[in-house]
Amino acid sequence: MAGIRLTIDGQEVKASVGMTVLEAAQEAGIYIPTLCADPDLKPYGGCRLCIVEIEKMRGFPTSCTTPATEGMVVKTNTEALNEVRRTVVELLLSDHPSECLICHRRERCGPFDICLRNVAVTERCVTCAKNGNCELQDIVDYLGITELPFKHTERSYPVDTSNPFFYRDLVKCVLCGKCVRVCDEVLGIGAVAIINRGFDSKVATFGDRPIIDSSCVSCGECVAHCPVGALMPKVTERPEEEVATTCTYCGVGCGMYLGVRDGKVISVRGKREGTVNNGFLCVKGRFGFDFINHEDRLKTPLIKKNGKFVEAGWDEALELVATKLGGYKPDELAVVSSAKCTNEDNYVAQKFARAVLKTNNVDHCARLCHAPTVAGLVQSFGSGAMTNSFGEFRDAGCIFAIGTNTTEAHPIIALELKRAVDNGAKLIVANPREIDLVRWSHLWLQHNPGSDVALLMGMMRVIVDEGLLDQAFIDKRCENFDAFKASLKAFDLGSVERITGVPKEKIAEAARIYAINKPSAILYAMGITQHSHGTDNVIATANLAMLTGNIGKPASGVNPLRGQNNVQGACDVGALPNVYPGYQAVTDAKVKGKFEAAWGGSLSPSAGLPVTEIVEAAYEGKIKAMYLIGENPLLSEPDITHAEEALSRLDFLVVQDIFLSETAKLADVVLPGVSFAEKDGTFTNTERRVQRVRKAIEPIGESRADWLVTCQLGKKMGAKGFDFKNASQIMDEIAAVTPSYGGISYKRIEKGGLQWPCPTPDHPGTPILHTQQFTRGKGQFVPLEYKPPMELPDKQYPLVLTTGRSLYHFHTGTMTRKVEGLNILKKEGEVEINPADASKLGIADGDRVKVASRRGEVVAKASVTEASPTGVVFMTFHFAESPANRLTNSALDPVAKIPEYKVCAVRVEKA
Amino acid sequence: MSKPKPASRADNKRTILVCNGTGCVSGKAFEIREALEKQVAELNLKGVAVDFTGCHGFCQQGPIAVVEPEGIFYTKVTVDDVPEIVQSHLRDGKPVARLFYHDPVTDEAIPCYKDITFYSQQTRIILRNCGHINPERIEDYVKTGGYDSLRKVLSEMSPEQVIDEVKRSGLRGRGGAGFSTGQKWEFCYKAPGDQKYMICNADEGDPGAFMDRSTMEGDPHTVIEGMAIAAYAIGASEGYIYIRAEYPLAVKRVRLAIERAEEKGFLGDKILGSDFSFHLHVKEGAGAFVCGEETALMASIEGKRGMPRPRPPFPAQSGLWGKPSNINNVKSLATIPVIIARGADWYSQIGTEKSKGTVVFALTGKIANSGLVEVPMGFPLQKIIYEIGGGIPNGKKFKAVQTGGPSGGCLPASLINQPVDYETLAQAGSIMGSGGMVVMDEDTCMVDVARYFLSFTQDESCGKCIPCRLGTKQMLDILNDITHGRGKMEDIDLLLSLSEQIKAGSLCGLGQTAPNPVLTTIRYFRDEYEEHIKNHHCRAAVCEGIVSAPCSHTCPAGVDAPRYIRFIAKGKPGEAVAVIREKIPFPSVCGYVCIHPCEAKCRRGLIDEAIGIRVLKRFAVDNDNGMWKQNSKIATSTGKQVAIVGSGPAGLTTAFYLAKLGHKVTVFEALPEVGGMMQVAIPDYRLPKDVLQNDIREIEAVGVDIKTNTKVESTDELFTQGYDAVFLAMGAHEGLKIGVKGEDSPGVMDCVSFLREVSLGKKVNVGDSVAVIGGGNAAIDSARTALRLGSKEVTIVYRRTKDEMPASAEEVEGAIEEGVKIRFLSAPSRITKKDGRLELACQAMSLGDIDASGRRRPEPVEGGEFTMSFDSIIAAIGQRPEIPSRFELSLGRGNTIVVDPDSLATDKEGVFAGGDVVKGPASVIEAIAHGRLAASSIDKYLGGEGDIDETLAPPEEAMKPLEEAEEEMRVEIPAPPAKERIKNFNDVELTLSQKMAIKEAERCLRCDLEEREE
């Protein structure tokens, strides 16, 4: 970066081009007071406190808006400046509860002390939750203000307490605009704006309604950015200590600090340095931590006796489980691990299955989300992971988001998309539903559910026909192009329009935008994978990227967005039936030999069953006992009724979890695991970044770290290699047996994560895959044909049901449903239905409706909305009260074995 | 039946053009046009066309219709006038004289607009087509040479040449800041970028400014042409005109004009066959004042809240949507085609060295001719106001002018002779702004003006930066406090320091200029702030917080006129006198001769005519039953003694109140009669002696001892005699000299001596023909007295005109009625004695610039000498006090005694002074007011509370303000015929009858009972 030199307060300061004077000063450790400048936000120049004197410039320019230039001579602390600043702050204090601010006893006064000057409680700094942390206090001290020359003119507004997590007290607002700006510039939501003029200017929602009635998504960024006590969390306790860790919710892997007080997690704060989220968090990350200390947490092992759970000691429980599991043949056993658990937990779990139970019947919920990604991208590229890092997206020329409702499911990645669009990227959204992302998009392709292959092949046909392909890249880096090209023949735009329901012109326009505005990145999520042809969908995206050379370069690639916090890691460390850690095939004798040597003992030579087939095998009685860690298939499996029956037929079911989930209730033994706040370990986020999870509090009750429970079970069953003293040792073993993790150790990722492949201790990690060559050598074009979904609407079941997520809940809700505030924001699952369909069925918004499929029925509230296209209804699957997966089709993708969650036929009627 | 289509303008001998600007439209100009068309069609007039134009800028006279080619200018036209105009003028060729414009000064009817001063003094460049062409027909514009400049630019000039031409013209931005337009274009031209924007700022938000609106309504194509030329120069292919949505007619006409220009190839792709393309869009603003600020305006176009942002980056680098953008004001753009057509050299000859070209002002407020005024830069303000503007209506005095809207400043009368350009205005603390010019007269309170503008800017502050949002709020609160009588003297300094910090600290021009009205009003009218704070007095009687009724507020003694008027209305004159007596001991004198400043501020005057407050007072005193005495009290003796020198209104008032407070009071009077000027200067025909005696009797009744024929030469002696305090109220009895040769000749006398002699019954012979020199009440009194002494011919010689005469209008009228002649604009230059007569040589004068008194200064007319001859000459040009030297007091201007204005204490311990000895010659009521103040402060000096207020009248019944006032002129005062009057010194007016008095009293609006908001 080019450097410039300037002089600030007589001190020579180095800065880089593009920096403001304020930033240059701050970097040099020179304090300039400000209330409205913020590194996350564009310069504003509103508070007028950061004014400086600059030689050769008129008046007092604001340092937050003035670019630093070579040779500039700046003064930040002259009497003339401070005189203006003092007036500004004195004016501010005329409109702010300020009695304490200028009181010489402020430091010595406690919230419960009687004020000697009879200042009202609401006016006192010491009773303000921001006390001691307030930027206005700092500035008053800096300027040495001790008197108030102006008449007090405080405005009176009621405190808005409508949001469950924070309150808005506009009396304390200094109108720095940070909340408005962060909500607009960063979030792209604009839930609040400044309304009125003059003295009556204030921050308000549309129509000046309570914030809960606005478009606010409760991410709390406004609260985090507020310099004063106007926006404060309702939990006002201050933590005694803060522990840096990684969020447990989605696959983004946000860095955060857990605030601990009295052994409880009481706050969360976004971590800026060394993280992927730059300090930003979503509503779940910031406020969804009540589950950790929730009273329903499992505190002791439970053993079911006469149909009822009885609390038991660890020894008794582990003894019982060890004995039971020891009584079955390997093929009759299965371990289901968890994408919520750490890499270490998963590694130990799969090792337990393979080395102790001698079975490869180990899998986890990746099967239900991104199995096609692994299967498809391995076929095309040789590696089944996200090819790029989402920090690059801001530089993209085009972003093609297909089958991803990013703002709901990966809110922090959505911020990057917003930033990309702000930077000039073209955003194409392909989604049957009018998701929030459509607001920012240049083009929205509203294709029929399940028609992705046709849509993508149609686009590729245009690219080929119009010569927009990157022939050089194809020739040099890829293979099998001709066969693929031939397969495009079937996808003339007429047919594609018929299949997808998208007008030809739009398909062609999308193709051109994607092919021309390089670099172009494809993002997708479960809208692509959760189909009976999910693997084909994935391959289609890979073909598209290769066709235009949009792979192996920054801000391009094929980017599956993984759902669970550690679904990537759980796959990486081998919680899959067909591969050992590092995607090494169990069927490869050489690999098997290596692991037998490492773990000591013989291993099964054949691939195990994926979780979907495990359930099927349980139904058929082939699997008799199951060790289920942190999963809740009774909400997450398709066709739950069937899954419930399957699990009931097991001889013996052990469930290890933090709550007594719907599945745990069926168990014979329940083992209490711990939440992410109580254990050390690592999560690997969706962009392959291995990041630390740190223990913030002691395990609740007698619960134990999941890896420890599995290790103790292993030892009870007489196995060796389970003597890990801590999680770090497990990572060392992972590194030893997993080539892509070869260079990863806790020491190296202390300050920030590393992206695999990271084969050696000196390897810097790999932000972008396939830069020189594909993992499999050449990229493989795979010819595709269109296959319709397995279950299409008919007379009996005339509507398509598609499922998805809500921002406010996570997966089966085991954690988020325990957070009171999240349940206030979203208290029940709704059936979204188009007004045209609703009126035909006589359904009004808010009616209770029955949704029935061939597999079951569910009652939920109807939400009549244009967001849902005609013929399609939408449900989330978080709610046990209205479990969408009672309806979904368990038809599987033949390769990846993923069920077709996204499309099934249903009938809706008034309940 | 299809609508008759009038023949086009070109084929016709006569065209009547109806103004269709917003002002005239609101006066039913559309209906007038329709009626004209219908009439013309019905009468089947050949060779007559009806058309319309945009605004003529003389909105005061609207609706306007002009008949071309002769240029007959019809004002205040109504639909009912249409048949007459059509039949008499359009058919028969006889213009309708009653609809002509009447000059406000000369009252002369002027048929043609070219001859109206309002127009003849203007130089119209920006407004050149307004009022002459049909703004909805592009052909009209093209016919005037429209779009030729665009054609010239596209075919002959490079962008650099265009920019150079504009730079050389010296044109500066007419939006306010006055930055060089050419330079601004150059910045944008040089800024790198493939997409640039040309923006027209038509967000005219200043209260009272409407020149941008009128330009767009009257000549939209000139703005469009200017924009296209600017766009070509800077390299913009897209443009926006940001018009406030409150200007629907302008929006409509500009939209239509854009469409027509596109059809004709003046806008759009490849304009006039060149490679230059320019697409113009209209963006309607929602009426936020701050959107006139360019960065806020761009934010608004982008669809964001209109809030400014700091510069740099300047719009020329990063403007609309981050692209290089150039913003010019409507007027700047309207000038561009003319500069291109006629050249920079021609344009730069107009105006001053640094301020080139013309400027348009929206002249409004207290001015006879309000409207749009375009003059060259550097044009004198005085000419704008008095020649183009026709002066201040209703004979009021010019007080100040606010230029530049709420961001500008108030210039006082003392600066009225300044030229108007950027530099001069800035020096005076104001700005050119977008050209608002609000004229204020004596009825405007300058604190209230500052408060008004501050409330505007505070309301319009966008809230982004703290100094503007909260600083203006604090200033407004302080100003509110001051106008409500809650101010403190420190507030003035706080306002000044706040203003400085707000100017230094605010983000955009709104905040940076918001304090200007406050700063300039403090700079030029600080005394008014102090009066509000110290005396809770508003001299314009408008500040609702301290003024309950303007009449009583304006009364120097604070007599509660509305209350006693209500008693009169109820038929209770005794109670009315009691109310009057609560504040003054001279109700009778005031009933007869008060100069009644109250009536000038009476709110009834805004409807029809002011209440006859004085005549009502006279009615009350003439029907007094003495009931006031029931509640009048005298305190027990304090043992203190006070000497009062002079028995005029000031001295006797002080004596009266001090005596009531228990002090022993002695009044020393040098003359043989009691009453001072009331006795010896006001002639009997105005104030009969017995009336004066009535009041003096009551004063003596409270124990005041009056020693006549006793002249006091030393105050020290009084203290030696045992007096504890002395009050000096000797009045101003020394007549001033004219200062011309020969005034010492016999037969020349001063008015004070003359009136005194007459009053004291001495024989004075003035002969048959008398000249009185001067224009005040004393001059009138002398003239009328001379008549009564038997003079055949009395002539007042006055150097200004009737409007400037300080004498009361009714006195002047009385004198004229009685046959007094007045030679206006005549200044005496020499007196010589010839043939036993006095020859008075005079210089003819004319009125020139405005002087510090707010009146136009008389200047000698070259060669205008003339001579008149008289038997005697009375000089009535003023008086001054005579102060014995042994008083050893500091004397000020006009030989007056210097006192502390709050206590009337002189620099000598225990000595106070008031009345004319302090103020110079003034009125009875002002002397009484001083007397009250002196009584109060002397009592305090002697250890008392100084409380002289009394409640003498019984409580009144609850009443409400008058709800509806139908027009009803004030009562006519009954008077004997002039012929009879001059025969003797009898009272010239008669007391009202009870019926007349009640009727007059019932006209009172009772505005003191109005409920007021805090």
Interface residues (C-beta under 8 A of the other chain):
Chain A: P43 Y44 G45 G46 C47 R48 I51 G59 F60 P61 T62 T65 T66 P67 A80 E83 V84 T87 V88 L91 L92 S94 D95 P149 F150 K151 T153 V174 L175 G177 A193 I194 N196 R197 G198 F199 S201 K202
Chain B: A288 V290 R305 M307 R309 P310 P312 Q458 D459 E460 S461 C462 G463 K464 C465 I466 P467 R469 L470 G471 T472 K473 Q474 D477 I478 L494 S497 L498 Q501 I502 A504 G505 S506 L507
